[in-house]
Amino acid sequence: MRKVSLARLFLATFYLSAVTFGGGYVIISLMQQKFVKEYQWIDEEEMLDFVAIAQSAPGAIAINGAIAVGYKLAGILGVLVTVSATILPPLIIISLLAYSYQFFIQIIWMQWLLTGMQLGIVALILQVIIEMLWPYIKDKNYFDLLLFVVVIVANLFLSINAVTIIFISLLIGMIQAIYVVRRESND
């Protein structure tokens, strides 16, 4: 099952986790760039499936993504490697920051740096959204695009709980899959 060396998988994931600021959506985008485009270890469609699974499963999206990618590339050992490599950089960095937070937060340029990082994170999250929507736009999949808009409106303006939205979307996806299978079997 192993397609890549565990050391290379660890180093690639550790690097991504160490340079990722902004949470799971950002690391998923960077995983996509590194593992799909640069290394070509995973194809685009499969990575999109992993992103959907990582978002839908309980827990941190970065860890869920690491589990999916690690298992695909190297089985159970791959999971242990990618999860460890994903957890270690934030653990080290946050421990150091917590220890020195009171000192650093008083420095004005550190406040500016944190503000700038927040804006960069928003840009990276928007990039992930656009990359995930692009196949639907390209294929002119209007139903799924409409579903996306409805979910955004429901979440932002109607304050519908995210778990409820996920379950409703899951139900719609299952109904859509059943419809497609039945239509193909009738042809």
VOBA-1610 file (N, C-alpha, C; in pm, whole numbers, padded with zeros to 5 digits, always signed):
BEGIN
Met+00082-00121+00000Met+00000+00000+00000Met+00086+00126+00000Arg+00204+00119+00058Arg+00287+00239+00073Arg+00333+00289-00063Lys+00301+00416-00092Lys+00342+00479-00217Lys+00458+00575-00195Val+00477+00622-00074Val+00581+00718-00043Val+00653+00672+00084Ser+00776+00722+00101Ser+00847+00687+00223Ser+00785+00760+00341Leu+00787+00696+00455Leu+00729+00756+00575Leu+00806+00882+00615Ala+00937+00881+00596Ala+01018+00998+00631Ala+00979+01117+00544Arg+00964+01094+00415Arg+00926+01204+00323Arg+00785+01254+00355Leu+00695+01161+00387Leu+00559+01199+00424Leu+00560+01281+00552Phe+00639+01239+00651Phe+00648+01314+00776Phe+00703+01454+00751Leu+00813+01464+00678Leu+00875+01595+00655Leu+00782+01688+00578Ala+00714+01637+00477Ala+00622+01722+00399Ala+00507+01771+00486Thr+00449+01683+00565Thr+00337+01720+00651Thr+00383+01811+00765Phe+00497+01782+00823Phe+00552+01865+00931Phe+00576+02007+00879Tyr+00636+02017+00761Tyr+00662+02149+00701Tyr+00531+02225+00680Leu+00431+02158+00622Leu+00303+02225+00599Leu+00242+02273+00730Ser+00247+02189+00831Ser+00188+02226+00959Ser+00265+02340+01024Ala+00397+02341+01006Ala+00480+02444+01069Ala+00460+02582+01006Val+00428+02586+00878Val+00415+02716+00810Val+00270+02757+00790Thr+00178+02681+00842Thr+00036+02709+00824Thr-00017+02790+00942Phe-00070+02906+00910Phe-00135+02987+01011Phe-00278+03008+00965Gly-00375+02981+01050Gly-00512+03006+01014Gly-00603+02886+01027Gly-00551+02774+01067Gly-00638+02662+01094Gly-00645+02560+00982Gly-00739+02470+00999Gly-00752+02354+00914Gly-00776+02382+00767Tyr-00857+02484+00737Tyr-00886+02512+00596Tyr-00760+02553+00522Val-00672+02622+00588Val-00549+02667+00525Val-00457+02547+00502Ile-00441+02460+00602Ile-00351+02346+00583Ile-00407+02251+00478Ile-00539+02240+00468Ile-00597+02155+00364Ile-00562+02211+00227Ser-00569+02342+00211Ser-00531+02404+00084Ser-00385+02378+00052Leu-00299+02390+00153Leu-00156+02366+00131Leu-00129+02217+00104Met-00203+02128+00170Met-00190+01984+00141Met-00226+01958-00005Gln-00331+02023-00049Gln-00373+02005-00188Gln-00262+02051-00283Gln-00203+02166-00257Gln-00096+02215-00343Gln+00025+02121-00339Lys+00063+02076-00220Lys+00184+01993-00206Lys+00160+01851-00257Phe+00054+01785-00210Phe+00035+01644-00238Phe-00028+01617-00375Val-00109+01712-00424Val-00173+01693-00554Val-00088+01754-00665Lys-00058+01881-00654Lys+00007+01953-00763Lys+00158+01931-00767Glu+00224+01940-00652Glu+00370+01931-00652Glu+00419+01787-00658Tyr+00375+01703-00564Tyr+00425+01565-00557Tyr+00343+01468-00642Gln+00218+01503-00671Gln+00126+01418-00748Gln+00107+01281-00682Trp+00097+01283-00550Trp+00072+01161-00475Trp-00076+01126-00474Ile-00162+01229-00489Ile-00307+01212-00483Ile-00365+01291-00599Asp-00473+01239-00660Asp-00532+01317-00768Asp-00631+01420-00713Glu-00665+01517-00796Glu-00747+01632-00755Glu-00883+01589-00700Glu-00949+01499-00769Glu-01083+01454-00729Glu-01079+01386-00592Glu-00978+01303-00571Glu-00966+01233-00444Glu-00938+01331-00330Met-00856+01432-00356Met-00827+01532-00254Met-00953+01609-00217Leu-01036+01640-00316Leu-01163+01708-00286Leu-01252+01620-00198Asp-01251+01489-00225Asp-01326+01396-00140Asp-01270+01397+00002Phe-01136+01397+00015Phe-01074+01401+00147Phe-01111+01528+00222Val-01116+01640+00151Val-01154+01768+00213Val-01297+01760+00264Ala-01387+01703+00183Ala-01526+01690+00225Ala-01538+01600+00348Ile-01464+01491+00349Ile-01465+01400+00464Ile-01408+01471+00587Ala-01296+01541+00568Ala-01231+01611+00680Ala-01323+01716+00741Gln-01400+01784+00655Gln-01492+01887+00703Gln-01612+01826+00774Ser-01657+01712+00726Ser-01780+01652+00777Ser-01757+01571+00905Ala-01639+01516+00921Ala-01611+01432+01038Ala-01589+01519+01161Pro-01624+01467+01277Pro-01598+01542+01400Pro-01448+01559+01423Gly-01411+01668+01485Gly-01271+01691+01517Gly-01210+01800+01432Ala-01082+01820+01453Ala-01009+01925+01382Ala-00992+01887+01236Ile-01020+01980+01146Ile-01013+01952+01003Ile-00871+01917+00960Ala-00770+01979+01019Ala-00632+01948+00983Ala-00598+01803+01018Ile-00641+01759+01134Ile-00614+01621+01176Ile-00693+01524+01088Asn-00820+01556+01062Asn-00900+01469+00975Asn-00839+01458+00836Gly-00793+01570+00783Gly-00727+01568+00653Gly-00599+01486+00656Ala-00522+01500+00763Ala-00399+01423+00778Ala-00428+01274+00786Ile-00535+01237+00854Ile-00573+01096+00863Ile-00606+01042+00725Ala-00687+01114+00650Ala-00728+01067+00516Ala-00607+01055+00423Val-00524+01157+00420Val-00407+01157+00332Val-00308+01049+00376Gly-00281+01043+00506Gly-00186+00944+00557Gly-00230+00802+00527Tyr-00359+00773+00545Tyr-00408+00639+00518Tyr-00399+00605+00370Lys-00433+00700+00286Lys-00426+00678+00141Lys-00283+00647+00097Leu-00187+00722+00151Leu-00050+00711+00104Leu+00031+00600+00169Ala-00001+00564+00294Ala+00084+00465+00363Ala+00009+00384+00468Gly-00121+00373+00460Gly-00195+00290+00554Gly-00193+00345+00696Ile-00204+00254+00792Ile-00210+00293+00934Ile-00082+00366+00976Leu+00034+00320+00931Leu+00158+00389+00963Leu+00156+00531+00906Gly+00100+00547+00790Gly+00086+00680+00730Gly+00000+00771+00814Val-00106+00715+00872Val-00192+00794+00961Val-00112+00842+01082Leu-00039+00752+01145Leu+00042+00789+01262Leu+00146+00895+01226Val+00207+00881+01110Val+00309+00976+01066Val+00248+01113+01038Thr+00140+01118+00960Thr+00082+01247+00923Thr+00017+01317+01042Val-00047+01241+01128Val-00109+01303+01246Val-00001+01358+01340Ser+00105+01282+01362Ser+00216+01332+01445Ser+00278+01457+01384Ala+00301+01454+01254Ala+00362+01567+01185Ala+00270+01689+01184Thr+00140+01667+01189Thr+00044+01778+01192Thr+00034+01838+01332Ile+00046+01756+01434Ile+00029+01801+01572Ile+00155+01868+01629Leu+00271+01816+01596Leu+00395+01863+01660Leu+00424+02013+01640Pro+00421+02067+01519Pro+00454+02211+01506Pro+00363+02303+01588Pro+00230+02287+01581Pro+00149+02376+01664Pro+00173+02356+01814Leu+00196+02234+01855Leu+00223+02206+01996Leu+00348+02281+02041Ile+00453+02275+01963Ile+00578+02343+01998Ile+00559+02495+01994Ile+00500+02545+01885Ile+00484+02690+01868Ile+00392+02749+01975Ile+00280+02685+02000Ile+00185+02738+02098Ile+00244+02732+02239Ser+00320+02629+02268Ser+00385+02621+02399Ser+00481+02737+02418Leu+00561+02766+02315Leu+00654+02879+02323Leu+00580+03013+02332Leu+00475+03028+02253Leu+00398+03154+02257Leu+00326+03173+02390Ala+00271+03067+02443Ala+00203+03078+02573Ala+00300+03121+02681Tyr+00420+03068+02672Tyr+00522+03101+02771Tyr+00563+03249+02761Ser+00567+03303+02640Ser+00617+03439+02621Ser+00510+03539+02575Tyr+00384+03503+02585Tyr+00275+03585+02534Tyr+00273+03726+02594Gln+00278+03738+02723Gln+00268+03869+02788Gln+00378+03964+02742Phe+00495+03911+02715Phe+00604+03995+02667Phe+00578+04041+02523Phe+00544+03948+02436Phe+00530+03980+02293Phe+00408+04066+02261Ile+00299+04047+02329Ile+00176+04119+02295Ile+00190+04269+02321Gln+00284+04309+02401Gln+00304+04451+02429Gln+00385+04522+02319Ile+00444+04448+02230Ile+00523+04506+02121Ile+00430+04542+02006Ile+00431+04670+01965Ile+00336+04719+01865Ile+00349+04646+01731Trp+00472+04620+01685Trp+00487+04553+01556Trp+00438+04409+01562Met+00438+04348+01680Met+00382+04214+01695Met+00231+04219+01679Gln+00168+04326+01730Gln+00024+04344+01710Gln-00006+04362+01561Trp+00077+04440+01492Trp+00059+04460+01347Trp+00077+04328+01271Leu+00177+04251+01313Leu+00204+04122+01250Leu+00083+04030+01263Leu+00025+04025+01381Leu-00092+03939+01402Leu-00211+03986+01319Thr-00230+04116+01306Thr-00337+04170+01223Thr-00315+04132+01076Gly-00192+04147+01030Gly-00160+04110+00892Gly-00180+03962+00867Met-00145+03879+00963Met-00164+03735+00949Met-00312+03701+00938Gln-00396+03770+01013Gln-00539+03745+01005Gln-00592+03772+00865Leu-00545+03882+00803Leu-00589+03914+00668Leu-00540+03810+00567Gly-00418+03764+00585Gly-00364+03660+00497Gly-00442+03531+00511Ile-00484+03500+00631Ile-00562+03379+00656Ile-00697+03386+00584Val-00760+03502+00589Val-00887+03519+00518Val-00867+03495+00369Ala-00758+03547+00313Ala-00730+03527+00171Ala-00710+03380+00139Leu-00638+03307+00224Leu-00616+03164+00200Leu-00746+03084+00209Ile-00832+03121+00303Ile-00961+03052+00315Ile-01046+03077+00191Leu-01045+03201+00141Leu-01117+03232+00018Leu-01062+03152-00100Gln-00931+03133-00103Gln-00871+03053-00209Gln-00922+02910-00204Val-00932+02853-00084Val-00983+02717-00069Val-01127+02709-00120Ile-01208+02807-00085Ile-01347+02808-00129Ile-01355+02813-00281Ile-01277+02901-00343Ile-01279+02913-00488Ile-01232+02784-00554Glu-01124+02724-00502Glu-01073+02600-00559Glu-01173+02486-00546Met-01247+02485-00435Met-01346+02379-00417Met-01468+02401-00505Leu-01503+02527-00531Leu-01619+02557-00616Leu-01588+02546-00765Trp-01462+02565-00802Trp-01427+02573-00943Trp-01474+02452-01026Pro-01457+02328-00980Pro-01507+02216-01061Pro-01659+02223-01086Tyr-01734+02273-00990Tyr-01878+02285-01007Tyr-01912+02396-01105Ile-01836+02504-01101Ile-01856+02614-01196Ile-01818+02569-01336Lys-01703+02503-01347Lys-01652+02457-01476Lys-01749+02357-01541Asp-01805+02267-01460Asp-01898+02165-01511Asp-02041+02217-01522Lys-02062+02344-01487Lys-02194+02406-01488Lys-02295+02323-01408Asn-02252+02283-01290Asn-02335+02205-01200Asn-02419+02302-01115Tyr-02526+02350-01176Tyr-02605+02457-01115Tyr-02676+02413-00987Phe-02717+02288-00980Phe-02785+02241-00859Phe-02693+02252-00737Asp-02569+02202-00751Asp-02476+02207-00638Asp-02434+02350-00607Leu-02421+02435-00708Leu-02390+02576-00684Leu-02504+02644-00610Leu-02627+02612-00648Leu-02743+02666-00578Leu-02745+02617-00433Leu-02714+02490-00413Leu-02707+02435-00278Leu-02602+02509-00196Phe-02488+02540-00255Phe-02383+02617-00187Phe-02436+02752-00142Val-02504+02824-00232Val-02558+02956-00198Val-02661+02945-00087Val-02748+02844-00095Val-02851+02824+00008Val-02786+02797+00143Val-02680+02716+00144Val-02611+02685+00270Val-02547+02810+00328Ile-02484+02891+00244Ile-02423+03016+00292Ile-02529+03107+00351Val-02640+03124+00281Val-02748+03211+00329Val-02805+03155+00459Ala-02829+03024+00465Ala-02884+02963+00585Ala-02791+02983+00704Asn-02662+02971+00680Asn-02567+02984+00790Asn-02550+03129+00833Leu-02537+03219+00738Leu-02509+03359+00771Leu-02633+03436+00820Phe-02743+03418+00749Phe-02859+03505+00776Phe-02968+03439+00859Leu-02978+03308+00853Leu-03083+03240+00927Leu-03031+03175+01055Ser-02901+03182+01076Ser-02836+03127+01195Ser-02871+02981+01219Ile-02877+02905+01111Ile-02901+02761+01125Ile-02771+02696+01168Asn-02780+02608+01264Asn-02665+02538+01319Asn-02588+02465+01210Ala-02454+02468+01216Ala-02369+02403+01116Ala-02394+02252+01109Val-02419+02188+01224Val-02446+02044+01224Val-02574+02014+01146Thr-02675+02096+01165Thr-02801+02079+01092Thr-02776+02095+00941Ile-02697+02194+00904Ile-02667+02216+00762Ile-02592+02096+00704Ile-02498+02042+00779Ile-02422+01926+00731Ile-02514+01807+00711Phe-02602+01780+00806Phe-02693+01666+00792Phe-02792+01686+00677Ile-02843+01806+00660Ile-02934+01833+00548Ile-02859+01818+00415Ser-02736+01869+00408Ser-02655+01855+00287Ser-02624+01708+00258Leu-02595+01633+00363Leu-02571+01489+00348Leu-02694+01420+00293Leu-02809+01454+00346Leu-02934+01395+00298Leu-02959+01430+00151Ile-02938+01555+00115Ile-02955+01598-00024Ile-02857+01525-00114Gly-02732+01510-00070Gly-02632+01437-00148Gly-02670+01292-00167Met-02725+01228-00063Met-02769+01088-00075Met-02885+01077-00173Ile-02981+01168-00164Ile-03095+01166-00256Ile-03047+01186-00399Gln-02954+01279-00417Gln-02899+01306-00550Gln-02826+01182-00604Ala-02748+01114-00519Ala-02676+00993-00561Ala-02772+00882-00600Ile-02878+00864-00521Ile-02979+00762-00552Ile-03046+00794-00686Tyr-03078+00920-00707Tyr-03140+00963-00833Tyr-03049+00932-00952Val-02921+00962-00940Val-02826+00939-01049Val-02813+00789-01077Val-02802+00707-00972Val-02789+00563-00989Val-02913+00506-01056Arg-03031+00549-01012Arg-03155+00499-01074Arg-03168+00544-01219Arg-03128+00667-01247Arg-03135+00717-01386Arg-03040+00640-01475Glu-02920+00610-01425Glu-02823+00534-01505Glu-02867+00390-01525Ser-02934+00330-01425Ser-02979+00192-01439Ser-03097+00180-01536Asn-03172+00289-01552Asn-03285+00289-01646Asn-03240+00311-01790Asp-03118+00361-01808Asp-03068+00388-01944Asp-03012+00267-02011
//
